[in-house]
Every structure is written in structure tokens, then in C-alpha cells.
Amino acid sequence: MDSMSLGIAILAGVAVFMLIWAAAGLAGTVQSTPWRQACEPMMRWTVRERYARQICLANLPAWHVTDIWALRLVVALGAGCVVMFIGLAWFWIPVGCLIGWLAVGLWLSQRIKQQQHLLTIQLPPFLDLLSMSLSAGMNLQTGVQLVLGFQGKTALANLWRTWLLQVRSGTARVQAFKQMLDRVQSSALRRICVALIQAEQSGSGMAASLQAHSQQLRQERLMEAEKQALKAPVKMLLPLVVCFFPSTFLVLGFSIYINLGDLF
């Protein structure tokens, strides 16, 4: 691949990325209900269900299932237009559309992973406050409501607000926890939901269980940090061998060559 083809490929990648970024921002602000109602019958119910779950996992409450479908369609067509504009062969246009369609799915999956990671990080302080509230004699609903008053508009707070609204609307607490299990992928939060369901069904105390889970989550996070720290030397080996050491030897060798040239 020559330098011109490489530059065109880089420009195409940057253009697709900017297109996804702009279209994602636009999809979050579009609130046209007639437009959504017109596009929704074009989607199968299985696709709508999958997109609704992805929106919930990605913490995009302002989005509709048609927004993801429209975003994928716009980015796919835009990527095809970019490929056609840069002057590649016609058979690359479907490839560009496919790349644009898959790029939106990749962006959405990365956002889901990021949001689930944030849930795990935000969970221990939330459990500490909830455990203190339960130890003070409050019931679970009152404790959750009190703790949510100290939380911002985070993904974890939105999940517990949804749980609190379901319980206040008449849903059993166990059923509300089971519905929360369907809305999360974080293993830590799923363990908490299972523990609370078991405590609710058996009638045992929740405060000690929540405190123990909070300490366990902190220990797991510390162990994960130590694991990542141990991987750092191995990850640094390739940049050192490929980039740092050759440049260092080149600088030292050039200075030695100059000095030897002056001597001889």
C-alpha cells in the first residue's frame, strides 16, 4: 500500500468516526414522535427488543429504539458516500456501508461496557450509605430514597430510582429486583440483586450483607488494580524494543560516529 492509499484510508476512518459522533449527538436530541412512529413499523419486534435492552444498558434514557436504527442507517449511507467521494472502486461502496453499520454497533457495545464499569465503581459507596441507613432502623425503600438524595444523575442512581418507582407503583420488591437483573450486565450489581432477593425471601438482615459485599467489591477492585499493574511491564516491552531502544542507540551511535570522525 502506497502513501496515498494509506492517507485516503486514514481520512475515510476519521470521516466515519466524525459522522458517528455527529449522528449520535443528533439522535440524542431528536424528539420527533411522528417520525419515530413512522419508522417503528419497519423494524421487527425482536430488533426493537434488542435495541431497547441496549439503550437501557448504555444509559441512554432519551433515546428510542428507532434512534439506533436510524443512526446505523445514516452512518452506513454516509460511509458509503465517503467511500464514493474519495474515488475508490464501486465495489468498495457496499463495504463502506457495512463498516459504517458495524461501527455504530461497536460504539454502542463500548458505551455499554463503560457504563457497566461505572456501575461497579459507584456501587461500594452506595452500599455503604444504604447499609448505614438500614442499620439506623430504616426500611429498604426509605434507605434507598435517602441515599438517592446524595447521588447525582448517575447510571446506578437511575437504576435504583427505577426500582423505587416500581415498588411504589405496587410491584413486589423481589419482582422489582428481578427486573433490575434484566437491565444490568455488571456481575457485581447482579450479585447484590441476588443477595437482596435471598434476604427478602428469607427475612434475614440486609445491612450486614450489604456491608460485606461492599468490602468484597473494594478488595476485588484492589486485586484488579494489582493485576493491571503486573501487566504493565509486559505491555511496555514492545514499545521499548521497537521505539525507545532503537532511537537511543541511534542517538548514541551518531555521537560516537561524529567523535570517531574527528579523531580519524
N, C-alpha and C positions, 0 to 999 in steps of 0.2 A: 504494500500500500504506500503510495507516494504521499508527500506532504500535503498536496491539495486535497486528496481524498480524505486524509485524516482531519484536516481543518473543516471540511464540509460535514463530516460525521460529528465532530465536536459541536459545530454550530447547530446541527439538527437536534442533538441531545439537549443543548441549552434551550433551544426554542420549544421543544416538547415540555421540558421542565417548567419554563415560564408560562406555557399555556395551561398546564395542570394547576399551577399556583394561582393564576388569574381566574380560571374557571371555578376552582374550589372556593375562592373568596366570593365570587359572584353567586354560586349555588347556595352559600350560607345566607345571602341577603335577599334572595328571590322569595317572595311570599305570595305569589300569584296562585290563588286557589283554583280558578278555572283552568289555568294551564296545567296544573298538577292533575286535576280531574280528567283532563283530556288525554294525558299521557299514561295514566294508571291502567286503563283497559288494555294497553298494548303490552303489558308485562304479565307474565304468568304468575299465579299465586305463589308458587314455590320461590320464584325470583324475588317477589315482593317480601316474602317472609325472611329470606336470607338477607336482603338489604336492610330490613327493619332490625334484625339482630345485629348486623354490622354497625348500623347507626347507633344503637344502644351501647355496644361495646366500645365504640370510638368516642363516645360522649359528645355527640352532635345533636343536641335536643331540637335545634331549629331546623334540622334537615327533614326531608320527606324521602320516601323510597324512590320517588321519581327523580329526585335531585341527583342521586348516584347514577341512575340510568342515563339521564341527560348529560351529566358530566362526562361519563365514559363515551357517549356518542359524540359530544362536541370535541373532546380531546382526540378521539380516533380520527374524525374528519379533519381536524386541524393538523394532526401529524401527517396525514396523507397529503394535505395541501402543502405542508412544509417540504416533504419529500419531492413533490411535483415542482415546487418553486426553485429548489436548489438544482434541478435539472438532471436528476437521476433517471434511470430507465423506468418505463411504465410499470414493469412488474414489481418494482420496489414500492409502489403506492399501496397495495394491499398489505405489504409487510409493515409499512409505516403506520397504517391504520390499526393493525393488530398490536404493534408495540404501544401505540397510544392507549388502546383499550386495556391492555395488561398493565400499563404504567399506573393507571388510576387504581386498579386493584392492589398493586404493590404499595402505593401511597396509603391506601386505606388500611392495609394489613399492618404497615409500620406504625400508623397512628393508633391502632388497636393495641399493639404491643406496648407502645409508650404509655397509653392510658392505663393499661393493666399494671404496668410497672409503677406508675404513680399511685395506684390504689394500694399496692404493697408497701410503698414508702409511707403513705399517710395513715396506714392502719394502726401501728403501735400507739402513737399519741391519742388517737381516737379511742382505742380500747382502754388506755389508762384513765382518761376522763370518764368514760362510761362505767368502768369498774369502781371508781371513786363515788360516782353518783349512786350506783346500786348499793355500795357499802354504807352509804349515808341513809338508806332506807327508802329510796325512790323505787318505783316500779320501772319496768323496761321502757315504756312509752315516754314517761316523764324524763327519765335519764337521757334517752335519745334526743328528745326535744331540747333539753338543757345543753347537751353537748353540741348540737347543731347550731345553737346560738353563738358559739365560739368558732365555728367553721365558716370558711368563705364559700364561694361557688365552685367547689372542687368536685371531681368525679365521685369521690367517696361520699361527700355530703349529699350530692344529688341522689345517689342510690339509697341512702338512709332516709332522705326526705320522701322518696317514692314509697319506701316501706312504711313509713309513718302515716302517709296519706292512705295507703291501702288498709292499714289496721284501723284507722279512724273511720273509714268508709264501711267497715263491717267484716273485712276479711280476717280470718283467724291468723294469729301470729305465725303459727307453723306453716300455713299455706303461703303467707307473705314471704317467709324465709325461703321456701322452695321456689317461689317466683324470682327472688333475688338470685338464687343459684343459676337460673336460666339467663340472667343478664350479666354475668361476670365470667371471666376466664382465669382470674387470679387464683392460684391454688391456696394462697394464704387466706383470702376472704372466703373462699369456699369452705375451708376448714372451720372458720369462725361460724359460718352459717350452719354447718352440720353440728358443731358443738352446741350452738344455741337451740337448734331443733331438738337435740337429745336432752338438753337441760329442761326445755319447755315440756317435753313429753314425760320425763321422769320426775319433774318437780324439784330438781336439785338447784342449789345456788349457782348463780351465774357470775358473781363478782370474782370469786377465786379462779374460776375457769378462764375468764377474760384476762385477768392479770397474768396467769401462767402462759396463755397464748401470746400476750404482748411481749413477755420476756423471751419466749421461744423465737418470735419473729425478729427481735433485735439480735439474738445470737446467730440466727441464720443469715441475717444481713452482714454481720461481722465476719462470719465464715466465708461468705461470698466475696467480701472485700479482700480478705486474705488470699482467696483463690485467685482473684484477678491480679493481685499484686505479685503472686508467684508466676503468673503467666507473662508478666511484663518483660523480664529478661529474654524470654524466648521470642516474643514479638519484636523486640528491639534488635535481635541478632541480624535479621535480613537487612534492615536499613543501614546498620553499621557496616556490614560486609559489602553491600552494594554501593553505598553512597559515602559514608563517613571515612572509612579506611582508605579507599582509593584516592579521595580528594586530599587526605592528609599525606599519604605517600607521594602524591603528585607535587604538593607544595614543598615537602622536604626534599624530594629528588630534584626539583627545579633549582632550589637554593644550592644544593650540593653541586649540581652541574655548573652553575654560574661561578661558584668558588673554584672548582677544578679548572674551569676555562681561564680564570685569571692566573692560576698557578702555572699552567702549561701553555 
